[in-house]
Amino acid sequence: MGMQHTPLTMSRIISRGATLQPNSEIVTATDDGVRRQTYAQTVSRSNQLANALQRAGMEIGDRVGTFMWNGSRHVEAYYATANMGVVLHTVNIRLSPVDLEYVINHAEDKLMIVDADLLPTLEQLKERIPTVERFVIAAEPGLEDWETSLPNTIDYEEFIGDMPTVFDPPDIHENAPLGLCYTSGTTGNPKGVEYEHRAQFLHTLAICMTDAMSLSATDTLCGIVPMFHAMGWGLPWAGLMLGCKQVLPHRFMSPERLVDLMSQERVTLSAGVPTIWQGIKAFIEQNPKKHDLSQVSRLTCGGSAPPESLVEWYWDELGVEMIQGWGMTETSPLGTLARRTSKQWHLTASPSQLTQNSCKAGLLMPGLELDVFDEDFNRVPHDGESVGEILIRGPWICSEYFRDPQPSKFHEDWLITGDVGSIDPEENLIIADRSKDLVKSGGEWISSVDLENHIVAMDGIAQACVVAQPHPRWGERPVALVVLDDSESVSADEIKDHCSLKFAKWQLPDDVLYVDHIPLTSTGKLDKKTVRAQLDTDGYVLPDMR
């Protein structure tokens, strides 16, 4: 009883950045440049938005949906809803119309804030999302004259324009809901995860730690990971707390534009999925002297494991540390992080050892528990070899899905992640694969991720995707889909010979299929569900053994 029991609500930390660094900037990319506003302006506008939402009838616990890119108005929605106790449902703009209809209705969003260029997508659903009473349209320069067939719409600036710039947050419980994010629906309907204030408060502190992302007020942060995906990996909250400069790309996601933004705004830290960093690598190799990225010190990579060759290239060519994180929507998302210097032995380790270390999923964040279990829920040894199902628990880990308990996804108070892996003697988590993406051939497991990363390391290979295909004798066999770099030619035999340097003969892919592109999920991962379905139709692609 000797300490004050202050509720851990986000309203207590998100105004800190503007208080300490009111002139720090939030920069949003536009068609012809950037749009800038200070943290002081952002807080004033956020308070106007909170007052406007309250006037529109939004009450504590109601869901407000955002259908938006990464931009300053999306940050304002984060701030306003957290302050007023409204739940922010960040709707994934890349979901199919069927899944969009499902998540908006399942969440029962009462109001949605929509970027003007995304209106055509929502217009397809205008008769099928009856819970939404009002649409607030945010227009970037050049889109101010938007028109839409959606009912009951109002321009964002008009919506907040006459509102006070001060807002007094109500008292809410620290375990009150803060945000709502849905999984990408790779199996069945998307599942909702409701984030609570206390959970995100603790998660925000954790990701700023030196042994995590080492994020501080002196950084310039470029959040490429969408703010609709696991609340932008928590980075919008961290930025608001610290007051660090934020650079937001909006819809301008080409490698050239991202590199230009990072160069001009002197970004020090950025976050995105491996496909983003592969695209930027290819652009830099083709335009080696076009941009100055000397200020960048680290890139956070998540969603899927980056190839070792990619991690090595960024370090060797740019001196940039790639920090791999592991987690999922259900873990808020940060569970583990791998830093190049995360162990004391880094002082004597070779460069190749350091690269290998940073390619593991990394070390557990403080406050969490994680272990690997066999099919009977017995813990397996931490020897780096014993593989099992990864389970996790802790203060920012999902305990059940929103309006959909899904008891099979939990064991006692552990979340069953669906990932398969091992833990090495130094307590590094090593991800083998998603359980549904492993290839089981003749009773033995083959990691699709390991094969993919090994293939992508070859010169001339832009992307690779390995999936299981039914086999009459072995049950399943791996098949590799490959996208070649422009004007490159790599034969199937060359790919198999390359794989044989690391893998046993029975682990090699049976076929190599050449494709123009590989479908991605709404969160930028390889969409293996779609690939498997299209291969099953026998009409996906014909083998072209170049």
N, C-alpha and C positions, 0 to 999 in steps of 0.2 A: 504493500500500500504506500510505498515511499515515493512513487513516481506518478506524474500526471498521466491519465489515460486519455490522451488526445486521439480522437478518431482518425484513422488513416484514410482520409478522403482526398481525392485528387484536387479538390478546390484549394487545399492547403499548400500545394506545391506548384501548381501550374502557373500561378501569377509571379513566382519568384524571379523567373528570367526577365520579365518586363520591368520588375522593380529594380533589379541590379543592373540590367543592361537595356534600358529603354530604347536606345538608338540602334541596337543590333537589328539586322535586317532579315526579313523573310522575302526571298526572291522567287518569283514565279515566271517560268518561261512563257512567252507569247509568240504569236506568228512572226513578228518582226523584231523581237528582242526579248526584254524581260520587263516585268512589273515589280516594283519594290514597295514595301511598306515596313515600318519599324515595328518592334515589339509593342511599343506604347500604342501605336495605332491599331495593332492587331487586338490588343486587349480591349480597347474602346469599342471597336467594331464587334468583337465577340460579345461584349456586354449588351450592345444594341440588339444583336441576334437573340440573346437569351430573353431580353425583354419582349422582343417581337414574337418569339415562340410562345412565351407565356400569354401574351395578348391573343394569340391564335388558339389558345385552349390547351396547350401542352402542359401536362401535370407530371409530378414525380412518378417515375416508373413507366410513362408512355414511351413508345418507340418512335424515334425520328430517323428516317432512312436518308442516307446520302448516296447519290449515284454520281460519283465525281472522280476526276483525276486528282493527282497530287498537286495542290495549290494552296494559296493563302486562305481562300474561303473555306476549304476543307479543314484547315487548321482552326479557323474560327468556329466551325461546327463542333470540332473536338472540345474546344475550350468552353463554349457556351453550354453544351449539353452536360458536361461534367459539373459545371457550376450549379446548374439548376436541378440536377437529379433526374434528368431525362436520359433514357437509354439510347445511345448512338448505334444504329444498325448500319454498318458500312457495307453496302450492297456491292457485291462483286460484279463489275460492269461487263466481265467476259463470260458470265454464265449464259447458257442457252436460254431462249425465251421460256421454255418449259420450267427450267430451274429458277429463273427469275420470278416467274409467277408464283412458284411454290414458296420461295423464301420470303417474299414480300407479304404474302397472305399468311404464312405460318408465323411470321413475326408480328403481324397485325400493325404494320407501320401506319401511323395516323397522318404524317406529313413527310414529304420527301423534298430534299434539296438536290437539284439536278443541274449538272453542267449543260449549257445550251447545245453544245455539239453532240451530246448524247441523247437528245430528245427523240430522234427517230427510233432508237431501240425501245424506249419506254412506250412510245405511241402504239407499238404492236400489242401492248398489254392493256390499253386504256379501258377496255370493257371487262377486264379480268382481275383487277386489283381493287376491289370495292372498299377496303379499309382505309385507303389513302384519301383523305379529305381535301388536301391542298398540295400543290406543287410550287416550290419556290425555285425560280430559274436563275442560275448564276451565269453571267455572260462575260467572257473575256473580250478584250478589244477586237473589233471587227465582227462580233456576233451580237451586238447590242440590239439589233432589229430582229430578234428571234421570233418565230411564229410556231405554234403547235396546236394540235387537235386535242391535247390533254385538257381535262376540265379544271376549272378553278385554279388558274395559274397566276403568279405575280412575280415580277422581277425582284431579284435578291436585293438590289440597292433600294428599291422602293419599299420592300418589306421591312428593312431595318432603318430606313432613312430618318424618321422622326422619333426614334426611340432614344431614351437616355443612355449615356455612355457609362453609367454606373449601375452595377447589379449587386444585390446583397444575397449571397448564396443561402439557401435554407439549410436547416440542420437535417442531415440524412445519416443513416447508419453506415459504418464503414464497410459492411457486407452488402450494401445496396448495389444493385446492378449498375454498371457504368457503360458497357458496350456489348454489342451482340455481333458475332461473326459466324458465318457458316462455312463449313468445309466445302471443298470443290465438287463433292458429289461423285467421286470416282466409283463408288459402290452404292447404288440406291440413291434416295433423295439426299441433298445436302443436309448436314446435321448442324444445328445451332449450338454455339458455345457462348454462354453469358459471362462476361468478365465483370468482376466486382471491383469496387474502389480499392479495398485493402490489397487485393491481389495485384492490381496494376501499380499501386503505390510502391509495393515492395519490388515488383519487377522493374520499375523505372530506376530505382536505386541500384539494382543488381547490374543492369546492362551498362551503367556508367563506370563500374569498377575498372581499375587498371588492368586486372587480369581478365576482364570481359572486353568491352569495346574501347575502354579507356577514353570515354567521351567527356569533354570538358567545355567550359564556356569559351575557351580559346579556339575551339574547332570550328570549321565550316563544314556543315553536314549536308550531303546530297542524298536524300532519300529516294532512291529509284524504286525500291520495293513498294508496291501500291499501298496506299493508306487504307484500302478496303481489304487487305490481306493480313489477318491477325493483327489488326490495328497498326499496320506499318511496322511490324516487328517491335512496337513500343517506342520507336524513334520520335514520333511527334510529341509524345509526353516528355521524353527526355530533353528534347529541344526546348520545350516550353519551360521546363524546370530550370535548365541551365542558362537559357538566354543566348545560346550559340547561334550564329548565322545559319539559316537554313536555305538551301537551294532546291527548288521543286520543279521537276521537268514538265508537269501537266501532261499533255498528250504527245509531247515531242520526244519520242523514245528511240529515234534512230541513233546508231552509234556515233555518227558524225555530230549530231546535235548534243548528245550527252557529253562527248569529249570536249566540245566547244564550251558548254556550260561549266564543266569542271575546271577547264583551263582559265576562262575569263573570270570566274568568281573565286578562284584560288581555293578550291575544295580540298580539305584534308582527309575526310573520311566519307565513304559512300557505301551503300548497301543494295544488293540485288542478287538475283538468281544466277546460276552459272551461264545460262544462255546469254545474259546481258554482258558478262565479262568476256565470253568467247567472241561476241560480236565486236566489242570494243578492241580486243586484241587484234582481230583481223583488220579493223580499220586503221589502227596505229601502225601495223606492219606495212599496210599499203600507203600510208601517209606519215612517215616517221618524223618529219620535221614540221608538221603543220600546227602542232599544239604543244604547249608547255604544261606538263603534269607533274612538275618537280615538287609541287606543294603537297601532293597526295602521299600520305604515309601508309594508309591501310584501307582495304576493301573488305567488307563483310559479305560473306557468301552463304546462302542458305537455300532451302527448298529441296536440294539434292546435292550429292557429293560432287565437288569439282574434280576434274582429272588432275593427277599429280603434275602432268606436263603444263597445265594452265597455271597452277600455283607457282611452279618453278619459273615460268616465263615472266610473270609479273615481278617476282623477286629479282631475277637475274637482269632483266631488261630495264625495269623502272625503279627497282629498289622499294617496291611496294609490298607490304605484308598482306596476304590474303588470309582473313580470319574466317574459318569455317564454323558455322553454328549449326546445331541440331535442335530441332523442336518441331512443333506442329501447331495448328490452330488450338488444339486442346491444351497446349502447354504455354500459352499466352504470348509468344511462342518459345522463349528461350529456355532450353534445358541444359545444353553443354556448349562450350566454345573451345576451339583449338587455336592457341596462339603459337607462333613460331618459337617463342621463348617461354613457353609455359612450364618448363621444368628446369631445375638448377643445372642439370647436365648439359644444357645448351651451350655452356661456356667451353666445353670440350668436344661437343658433337660436330660431326662433319656437315657441310651444307646439305648433302643428300639426306642425312638423318633428320635434320631440321625440317626439310620439305616433307619427308614422310610423316613426321610428327604432326605437322600442321594439316595434313590430309586426313587425319583421324577426326572423328566427330568431337573429340576433345574431353575436357574435364567438366565435372558437374558444377553447376552454379550453387553458391551457398544457400542453404535453406531447403534444398531439394534432396530427395532420396531416389536412387535409381539402381536397378539391378537387372540381371539377365537370368531367366528361369527356363527350365525344361517344360515339357508338356504336362507334367504333374505339379507344376509350380514349385519345384525345388530349385534353389539357386545353383548356378553352375560356377565352376572355378574361374577366377580372374587370371587366366593364363594367356589370354589373347588368341586362344585356339577354340575353346569350348563355346559353341554357338547356341543361342536360345532366343526366346521372345523378350523384348525390352519392356520393362514396366517402370513406371515413375509415379511419384507422389510428392506433394508439397503445397505451399500456400498459394501458388498461382497455377495449379494444375486442375483441370476440369474434373468434377466429381460426378456429373451426369449431364446429358445433353438437354438443351432447352425444349421443354414440352415433348420429350422423347427419351425416356430414361436409358434405353439400350443397355440393360444389365450385363449382356454378354461382352461388352467393351470394358468391363471393370472386374477386378478380382479383389474382394474385400475393399480396402481403401486405395488400391493401386489402379492406375489407368493402364490398360493393355494397349500399347501404342500401335501395334501392327507392324513394327519394325523388328527385324531380326539382326542380331549382332553379337559381339563379344566385348569383354573388358580386359585390357592387358594388365600386366603386373604393376604398371605405373598409374593405373586407374583411368586410362584413356578409354573412352567408348569408341568402338569400331563398328560401323554400320555395315552389315553384309548386304541387306536388301530389304524392301518391303516384303512381308510374308507372302503376299499374293503375287509378287513378281519374281520370286525365286523359281528356278527351273529344277524340277526333281527328275533326274534321269537315272533309271535303274536303281532307284532308292537312294541315290546320292544327290546332294544339293549343289547347284551351280549358281553363283552370284551374277545376276545380269549387270549389276552396277560395275563390278570389277572388270567384266569383259568390255563393257562400253567405254570405260575410262582408258583401258589399254588400247582399244582400237582408235579412239580419238587422239591418242598421243602420236599416231603416225602422221607423217607429212602427207598433205593432200586430203585429209579427212576433216570435214567440217562438223559433222554430227554422226552419232551412232546410237542405235536403240536395239537392245536385245530382249526378245520375248520368247516364252515357251510355246512350242507347237506340239500337238498330240503326236505320239509315235506308237505304232502297233507293238513294238518289242520293248522299248525303254520307257514307255509311259509318256515322257516329254523329252524334247530335244530343243536346244537353243537355236534361234534364227536371228541373224543380225541384219538390220536395215541401216544403210549407210548413205549419207549425203556427202558428196565430194566437193572440195573447193572448186571454184571456177577454173575451167580449162585443165584440171588435174585428172589423172587416170591412175587408179590403183586397182589391181586385179584381186579377185576373190582369193586366189592362191597366195598372193602377197599378204593379204589380211590374215589368213589362217596361219601362214608361216610366222607372222609377227606374233600372233596369239600363242603359238606353240613355244615361244621363248619363255613364257610365264605359266602357261596352263597345260595340264595333262591332255593327251589326245582326246579322251572321252569328254572333256570340257569344251572343246572347240565347237564353234557354231557349225551346224550342218549346212546351212545356206547363207549366202551373202546377197541381199537384195538391194539394188540401187534405186534410190528415190530422189525426187526433187526437193522434198521437204518431209519432216516428221511432225505429226500433229502434237501440239502442246496443250496442257490443261490450262484452265483459267488462271492458274498461279505460276505458269511458265515452266512446269515440269513436263517431261516426256509423257504423252498420253498413251500409256501402254494398253489401257482398256480399249481405246479406239483402234490402236494398231492390231491387237489380237482379234477384235471383231472383224476388221477389214481383211485380215489374212484368212480368217475362217470362211469368207465368202469366195475365196479363190480368185478374187478379181482385183486385189490390191495392187499388185505389180508383178511383172514377169521378171524372173532372174536375168540379169544381164552381166554375165561373167566377163568383165572387160580384161 
